[in-house]
Amino acid sequence: MERAQSVSLDKIDYEAFTREIEALRRDAFQSLCHQDFLHLIKIERIGKLCTLLGFATAWMIPNPISALLIGQGILTRWLLMHHISHGGYDRVPGVPPRYTSQTFARGWRRFIDWFDWMLPDAWACEHNFLHHYHTGEDKDPDLAERHAELLRNFRCPRPLKYLVLFLTGITWKFSYYAPSTLNAFESHKSRSPHNRQVTPIWFSNIFDVRNWLVRKLWLSCYLPFFMLHFVVIPLLFLPLGKTAVLFVLINRVLAEFITNFHTYMIIGPNHTGSDLFRFDHHYKNKQEFYVNQVLGSVNYKTGNDWIDYPQMWLNYQIEHHLIPNLPMTKYQEIQPKVQALCSKYHLPYLQESVFKRFRKFLHVCVGDSTMVRVPSEIDRVQTPVKDVPT
């Protein structure tokens, strides 16, 4: 709670901080160049190489190395989706259309660009819009403290709670994220009077095929992914023998658990901890929007591609939430500048190792600590909400 005690929200110069962030934003966009795209291609090729090496050895024997390589390849596709879907490469000179937000993973390209448990359009709505523009609010679909409320309040031994979190971690993309993104996407669309009523998917009704949303989850997410990754791909190794098929299947299942836990470990803590803020109100203007992104986000250790790549560039979470549509290379460039601006305007800039942050994430989820609440009565009159950057 030290961070909360040292922050006086009413004394922050919201307008001056906003002016400098937007000047930094303009400079970053003006400096976009073809090298930013070449960097993206380099990361994509590393991911493809991991996938190739993983499957090239997976048929020999069940082993963690093949599984790790396959898992890293899967993670790379998500990394690409994250930055491209945000429009991070839309303005980069010379970028082919297939690497822009209008094309990447859209329609049939889902099966080429990012074929994961969730629908790309559902994830983009849930993450790019609902999460980014409601960070730390009750409407934030990724607010871990709220999702963990039952576990936090449940009276049971701590080891049992940690076991639940571990099982969640190794399965979370299909047990949580696929239904959660679909719920958010269809609920958001249902605001139109022409759309069907949505009954959200929960653990209690995930097998209730009378619910059209449950049917969509199984037919559009679960079954296609399962059939390709756990049936078709292993069967491709049948010419090497039935044992090779079995070994590939085992390594692919192990890779699924690994990449699930890997992403769980670096995504969950980005906005969770006793030193991060929850907001009981929606920001009223773009100045408050910018400040809330800093107060509600945390960075991990940063440095170079080999530090950033395993962390999916989510170690630049503060910069990303301030300016979500930049290439990965620009976050490396602006990080020290953003940190300096936060120091200048007495905004806490929190940066720790992913392992420390994961521990704080777990403490919140089991109920050992609580996030800082910002009450709704805090009021500021500055710039209309319509001016929030997109």
Beta strands, then each sheet from edge to edge (+ up, - down):
strand 1: 277-279
strand 2: 372-374
sheet 1: 1+ 2+
end
